[in-house]
Amino acid sequence: MSSVPRLAAAVLALSVLAACGGRDHAPPRNLDDACALADERPAYLRAMRDTERRWDVPVPVQMAIIHAESRFRGDARTPHRYALGVIPMGRQSSAYGYSQALDGTWEEYQSDTRNRRASRDDIRDATDFIGWYSSLSAQRNGIPPTDARNLYLAYHEGHTGYARGSYQNQAWLLRVADRVADRAVMYDTQLRACGRR
């Protein structure tokens, strides 16, 4: 066997291995149907059920928060900022992944859960992060784990910001939080109808 076919075979083998080991960051096709989402990505539902068992945050609440934050895109990032409309100034924040967790908050989660290998573009880690953060919201601000609206407001504004009521004069954020609450109810109804709750 000459070196060229050997090299081609090695490249092909590496490409296959990379494809098998890589993560699919594309969102599921139907984000408005929890049952279709679970059928297309059963690993998502398994991860969310594990999070519900560990942190007591219902699957539909997790789904609604992920939908609001990243539309289930595993490599979601905030847009770039530009000076004078053309000069790139970096991204709006360090938010990344399914949960759009910021660098500092993610590091706090990794430390608190002793999961240093956790990755924001891994659905299991992202849902666990949401459960962890929501449990802190319950402890610090008394928000029940079923209250998708207020959990989202605390998620967006931080525990201290939520306690100060920083969201109260942000009409756009209140509208988003209302949509998160509505979507959590919709997902719950759908999952019950297809026997997944």
N, C-alpha and C positions, 0 to 999 in steps of 0.2 A: 504494500500500500504506500503510495507516494505521500509526501508531506502535505500537499494541497488537499487531497480528500480527507486526510487525518485532521487537518486544521478545520475544514468545513464540518466534519462530524463533531469535533469538540465544541465549535461555536453553536451548532444545532443543539447539542446536549445541554450546554449552559443556558441557552435560550429557553428550552423546555423547563429546566429546573427553576429558572427565574420566574417563569410564568406560573408555575405551580406554587412557588413560595410567596409571590407578591400578593398584596391586598387589593381587592377590587373596591375602589373608593367611589365608584359611581352610585348614585342613589337608586333605590328600587323604582320600578316603572310607575306604580300606582301608590302615591302617598296619601290618597284620600280614602283608602280601604285597608284597614288594619289586618284583615284576614288575607287579602291578596299580598300585602307586604310580608306577612308571616309565612305565607306559602312560598314566596320568591326567596326570602332570606330567613330560613328557619333558625339560623345561628343568632339572628337578632332577637327573636322571641326567647330563645334559651337564655341568652345573656340577660335580658330584661327580667325574666322569671327568677334567675339567680339573684339579681339585684333586689327584686321585691322580697325574696326570702331573707336576704341579709340586712336590708335597710328599711323594709316595710313601706317602700314607695311603690304604688301600683304601676303595673306595666303601662296602662293608658296614659298616666301622668308622665312617665319617662318618654314615651313616644311623642307626646305633645310638646315637651320641652325640646327634644332633639329636632322635631320638625321646625319649631320656631328658630332654633339656633343655626342649623346647618342644612335643613331639608334632607337629612340623612346622607349628606356627602361627607365621606370620611376624611377628605383632605381639604375641607373648607377653610378659607382664610378671609380675613377682612380685606377690603379693597385698599389699593395704594393711595397715598396722599400725594398731592402735587402742589408745589409752590408756583405761583403765577400760571397755574393751569398746565405746565409742561415739565417742570423740574421734579423728578421723583424724590420724595421725602420719606420713603419707607411706608410700611402698612399702618393702618389706623390704630391697630393694637396687636398684641401678641396672640390673640385668640386663634385657636386652631382645632381642627378635627370635628368629630360628630358633636361634641359637647361645647365647642367654642371656648374651652377653658383657657384662661390667661396663664402665661408662664409661671408666675408666682403662686397662683392658686393651685395649679397642677403640681408644683413642687411641694406645696403644703400637703396636698392629698397623698402624694407618693411617700412623704415622710410619715404622715399620720397613719397610713395603712400599711406601712413598711413594704410597699410595692414599688421599688425603685425602677423596675423594668416596665412599668405601666406606660402605655403609649396612647396618645390622644386620637390616633387614627385606627385604633383597635376597638371594635364595638363593645367587647366585654369590659375593657377598662373605662371606656367612655360612659357606659351605663352605670358602672360601679361608682364612678366619680359623681354622677348625678345623684345617686342614692346617698353617698357620703355627704355631699353638700346639702341635700334636702334634710338629712337627719340633723345636721348642724343648724339649719333653719328652724327645725322643730325645737331643738334645745334652746337656742338663743332668742328666738322670736315667737315661740309658741305656735308655729304654723303646722296644722295637721298634715300628714303625708298625703292626704287625699285632696288638699286644697291647691289645685294646679295653678290657679291665678296668683295667689300670694307666694307660692313657692317660686314661680317664675319671676315675680317682682324682686324677691330676695336674691334670686340667682343672678338677675341682671344688675341690680344695684349694690349687691354685697350685703352682708348681714348688718353692718353699721349703717349703711345708707338706707336700708329698709327700715331699720328701727327709727331713724330720723325722719322717715317719710319723704325721702328725696324723690320718690316717684310721683308724688301727688300733683305736681305742676307740669308733668310730662304727659300731655294728652295722647301723644302717639304711642308711648309705652303702655299706658293704661289700655289702649285699644288692642295692642299686641297681647297683653296679659289676658284680656277678655277672650281673644281668639284662642289662646292656649287652653283656657278653661273649657271653651266650647269644643275644641278638638279632642280634649281628654274625654269628655262625655261621649262624643261621637265614636272614638276608638273603643271605649268601654262597651257601648251598645253593640258595635260590630263584632267585637271579640266574643261577647256573650252569645250573639246570634249564631256564630259559627263554632261554638263550643270550645273556645280557647280561654275562657275565664272561669 
